[in-house]
Amino acid sequence: MRFRLHKTRSAVGAAGIVGLLFFALAETAWAGGDAFAGQWQQLTSTAGRCDTCYIGIVRHGEVLTVTSNNGWQAVVNVETFEDLQLAAGKGKWNPTVSPPYGGKSFGVQFVRRGGQLQMFMVVPQDDGAPLSIRATFQNQRFPSDKHQLPTTELHRI
């Protein structure tokens, strides 16, 4: 099958405009992940208090990886919903974590509100019923180096 391509000045101009719009929109979506990137310290959680719990979020193009120091990891995509900054995806608890979480997959969503990050995680229980966890995180800034990791070890994906 052969295709003929007729190039006209208006077609080339229109293609150029469409290409520029595409890259402008892609850059906007790409930049949205920066609102989530960084180190976050847990402030509250329905799973129990943990003053030493942290998550690290790293942008990889249009996806973000989320790694916790208490045994779970996730990959999320940045989404926009009206004026909210959202990221949603899936993750997994390490098998070495005690029940009811150990080895389980889960769905997770993050919402950025000001300087805080709210997380909603749903982990299926053995009977299939959903176990939901809500947590709030504060952006962690370190005086000497804003990119320095906390003293607790973060698990890598």
Secondary structure, 3 states (H helix, E strand, C coil): CCCCCCCCHHHHHHHHHHHHHHHHHHHHHHHHHHHCCEEEEEEEECCCCCCCCEEEEEEECCEEEEEECCCEEEEEEEEEECCEEEEEEEEEECCCCCCCCCCCEEEEEEEEECCEEEEEEEEECCCCCEEEEEEEEEECCCCCCCCCCCCCCCCCC
